[in-house]
Amino acid sequence: MYAVRGMRHKLLIFQSQCSRQALSARNDGILLKVTAKSHSYIYRACGFSTTTARPKRVGTHNGSFHCDEALACFMIRLTNKFSNAQIVRTRDSQVLENLDAVVDVGGVYDPTRDRYDHHQRGFEQVFGHGFTTKLSSAGLVYKHYGAEIIAKVLQLDVQHPNVSRLFLAVYKNFVEAVDAIGNGISQYDTDQPPRYVNSTGLSFRVGRLNLDWVDPDQSSEKENEAFQHAMTLTGSEFLENIHFLAKSCLPARSIVMECLSARNDIDSSREIMVLTRPCPWKLHIFELEEELKVETSIKYVIYQDDRSENWRVQAIAVSPGKFESRKPLPLPWRGLEGNKLSEVAGIPGCVFVHMSGFIAANKSFGGALAMARASLKV
């Protein structure tokens, strides 16, 4: 149902072809110099079509690039309208005016003309559907073409209910972060400096693809090659996110909903949920609590560890992406193991409790349930 149609395979083939071909100014469609004066360049990236008709042309700025325009260029080329489009990198307004679409440059947002810039004064567009993060060029392209792209990638009709669910899920779990970083929006409302630096995210990795200041070759050709790699990187992770959500997360939603509905049969507090099958459940908890208007939030999820056959008790985080738990396991238990833990807790079969109190294990389901119930009373 969710076949890739070789899209990922073609992406990798193209990437290997690019590594064998130096991007140079020549008239074969790989890289064409428009005018030396405007320093505008056109190159055809990730071409899947063999049609002889003139491809559409999509513009973005030259110079240093960021994650949002690299992703925007990749996504827009997955649409039927701009399939196999050429990418034109320039800031020349006359060149941009004559292109079929323009992203992240030009100072105009007008979807009727496929203009998707977010830098202009007064721009405050958001995705909608409850999301309030200002859109970058990636979010703008996704807002107007995301459903079509998802349907095409997964070989579904655009009206299929899974497409609408994934349209929101992919934005929440992938595109929104690109939008926020592209607009300089902090993840947390705080004046405190971060406790550590995280430079492993997609936007950071795209940034590192820009030409290094010590690189002796600072040519536009080299810069365009780097941008092409950025498109490949952002595009591959975008597609991987779609497939993960479609194949793994989406089917898990119905399982979590059933378990959430059955929590009254587990404990009268309705704060303990037992997962009947191993599946991705964490994000679904928050979404379903909000969707179903759950009054008493879930504090613990119990599930069996397939590898050890022990039963785990996991405390629910205060919100997605946070490490703090709504109700951590009792402080006197934390860091203890085996018989010592069972003695202190007064519950047989205890295996361990993590030092932070976010997770514990017991040899039996009954023992795990007893640990969760006891924790609620502390």
N, C-alpha and C positions, 0 to 999 in steps of 0.2 A: 504493500500500500504506500509505503513511504520510500520508494526507490529513488535513488539520486539521479538517475538518467545519465550517469557518467560525468556529472558536472564537476565533482571533486577531482575525478581523474583527469578531466580536461584542464582544470586549473593547474594541477601538478605538471602536466605535460607542457603547458605554456611556460610555467616557471623554469623548467629545465631548458626549454628552448631559449628563453631570455638569457640564461647564464652562458649559453654558447654563442649568442650573438651580441656583439657590441652595438649599442644604440648610436648610430651615427647619422649625419645629415645626408640622406639619400632619398631618391624618389621611388621607394618600393613599399610605401605605406607604413613602415615601421616608425620612422621619424622624419618629418618634413619641416624644414625651416620656412616659416611664413615670410617674415621680414627681419632683416638684421636690426633695423631701427627699433622695432617694437619688441624684439627679443621674444617673439611668440613661437611656440613649438607645438606641433601636432604629432601624436603617436597613437598607433592602434594597439591597444592592450587587450589581452585575453580574448582574441577574436575566435568565435566559435562558428560563425557563418561563412559560407562559401559563395554568397550571392555577389553578383557583379554590380548591383545597384549602388549608388553612392551612399555610404553609411552616414547616419546622423553624426553631428559633431557636438560634443559636450565640453564646455569651457570651465576651467578653474584657474586660480592664480599660479604664477610661477614663483620661484624663490623658496624659502623655507616652507615646509608643509606640516600639516597636523593630521591627527587621526580622523577628524570629522570629514574633511574633504576627500581623503583617501577612501574612506568607507562610502561616502556619498557617490563618488565616481564608480566604485565597484557595484553598488546596488543599482544605480540607474541603468547600468549596462545589462542588468538581468531582466529588465522590462521588455515587453514586446516593442514598445515605441522606440527604445534606444538600444536595442540589441545590436551588438558589434559596433557601437558608436566609437568614433575617434575621440581621444582626449586632447584638448587644446589647452596648454598652460601659458597664460598670458595675463597681463593687467591692462593691455591696450583696449580701451573702451570701444574703438571702432571695430576691432576684431571680435570682441565679445558680443557686440550688437548683432552681428550676422550669424551667430551660432544658434543651434537648435535648442540648447539648454545651457544654463550657466549655474555653477554651484560655488558658494563660498567667496564670491567676488562680484563686484558690480553694484552693490548697494541697493539691490531690488529683490523683494519677495513678491512674486506674481506667478502663482501656479498655472494660470491660463497661458502664460508664455514660457513656462518651465524655467523660471528664475528663482533660485533658492539661496539667497544670501541672508545672513543674520547679523551683520555688523552695523547696519544703518541705524541712525538715531530713531527712536520711537518703536523699534522692533520688539515685540513682546509675545510672539507666537508661542503657544504651548501645544502639547500633543492632545490634550483633552482627556476624556475618560477618567478624570480624577487626578491626572498628572499635572504638576504645576511647574516643572523645570522648563526654562526657556530653551527653545530648540536651536540646535546648530544646523549646519548644512546637511549633516547626516540625518538628523531627526526630521527635517523638512522633506527630504526625499522619501524617507520611510513613511511619514504620515500620509503621503499621497500615493505611494506605490508599494508600500509594505505588504498589504494583503495580496496583491497580484504576485509579488515575488514569492511569498510563502506558498501560495497555491501552485505556482510553477515549479518550485523546488521540490515540493512533496507530491506533485502530480495529482492534485486535488482540484475540484471545482472551487472557484473563489467564494461561492455561497456555502460551502461545506462548513458546518458549525465549528470544526476543529481549526479552520483558518482564522475565524474571528477570535477564538481563544488564544491561538498562538500569536496573532497580531499584537495582542496586548502583552502576552507573556514575553515575547522577544523584545519588545520595547522596554519593559520593566527590568529584564534580566541582562540586557546587552546595550541597547541603543541609548537609553536614558543617561547612563554613565558617560558615554561619549559626548552627549549634549551638554551635560553639566561641566565636564572638564573643558570642552570647547568654549564655554561661556564664562569660565573662571568661577564656578559655583562650588563652594566647599561642601564636602559631604556631611559635616557636622556643624551645628550652630554653636561655636565656641571660640573664644579668644585664646585658648590655651594652645601652645605648640604641640604637634603630634609627639607621641612617645617614641616613635620610630619612623624611619623613612621607608615607604613602600614604592619602589621604582620598577615593580614587576608587571604592572598593569599594561593593557594594550596601548593606551595613549603614550605612556613612557617609552615603550618599545618602538612605536612608530617614530617618536621624536628622535630616537637614536639612529634611525635610518637616514636622517639628514646628513649631508656632507660634513665631515669633521673639519674643523678650522685648520688642522694641520695637514689635511689631505692636499697634495700638490695639484691635483686635478679638480678644479672648481668650475668646470665647464657646465653649460646648460645641459649638454648631453648626459653627463654623469649625474646631474641633479634629476633629470627626467627618469633615468634608470632607477635611481633610488626611490622616486615616487611610485614607479611601477611595482617595486618590491613592497612598498607600503600598501598599495591596493591589494596585492596578493595576500599579505599578512592579515589585513583587516577583513578582507573577503572570506578567507578560509575560516577565520574564527566566527564570523557572522553565520556562515553555513553550518559550521559545527554546532553552534548554539541552537539553530533551528532544528537540526536533526536530534540533538539531545533532548530538547523540550518535547519534540513530537514523539520520539520513540520511548523515552524513559519517564519524563515528568508528567506528561499529559495522562497516560494510562494510570499513573499512581494516584491521580486526583480522586478517582472514584473509590479507590481502596481507602484512602484517608477519610473521605466523606462517610463511608460506611462505618469505619471505626469511631469516628467522631460522634456519629448518631447513636452508637451502641455504648457510649461511655457510662451511661446511667446504670447499665447492667454490671459494670465493673466496680464502681464505688458511688455511694449516694452523694458524695461531694461534687461529682461530675467534673472533677479536676484531674482525673487520671484516665488516659487513653491507652488501650492495648492495640498495637499494630499487629494485624493477623498475618501479614506477609511482608517480607523485607522489600522496601521500595523507598524512593526519595520522598520524604514527608515534610521536611522542615518548612519550606515555603508555603506548602498547601495549608499548614496549620493556621498561619496568619491570615491568608486569603479567605479561608473558609470560615474562620471565626468572625471576620468582618462581614462576609457575605451572608452568613446565617444568623448574624446578630447574636452571637453567643454572649450571654451575660456574665457567666463565670468562666474566666479564661482557663485553659488547660495549663497545668503546672508540670506534669510529668508524662512522658510517653514510655511505655514498656514494650520491648520487642526482644526476640530471640536472636542471639549472635550465631549465625550459621556455622562459623568456623569452630568456636569453642563450645557451642550448645548451651552456654550460660545465658541467663536472661539479664538484659540491660535495663536500667532505669535512667532516663535522660531528662534533665531539667530543661524546660523550654526557655529560650532566650527572651529578653524583654521586647525585642523587635528584630527583624531580619538584619543580619550583618553585625549584630552586637554579640559580645561575649558574655555580658552580664545575664544572669538567669533570673526569671521571675521569682523563683523560690529555690535557691540552691539547697542541696542536701545538707543535713545538719553539720555544723562545725565540728563537734566532737568526733564525727565519723571520718572526717577528711584525712586522707593520707594513710589510713589504716587498711590492713589486708587480712584475709583468712580468719583464723580463730579469734585473733585479737579484736577484729572488727565485729564478728558475731557476738563476742562477749560484751563489748561496749553497747552495741545496738540492741542486744537482746533478741536477735533474729538469727536462726541457724542458716548455714549455707552461704554466708556472705563471702564474696570474693575480693572486692576492693571498692573504695570510693576515691575519686580523683581529688587531688589537693584543692582544686578550685570549687569542688562540690557540684560540678555540672553533670557528672555521670557516675554510675555505680553498676555493680554486677552481683548477681546471686546465682547459685547453682540451680535453683528451681523457679518456676513462675510464681508459686505461692510465696517464696521468699522475697522475690522482687516486688510483688504487690504489697507485702508487709512493709518493706523498706519505703515504698512510696507513701503508703498510708501513714506511717510513723512520721515521715518528713513533713506531711501536711499539718501535723499537730504541733510542730515545733515553732 
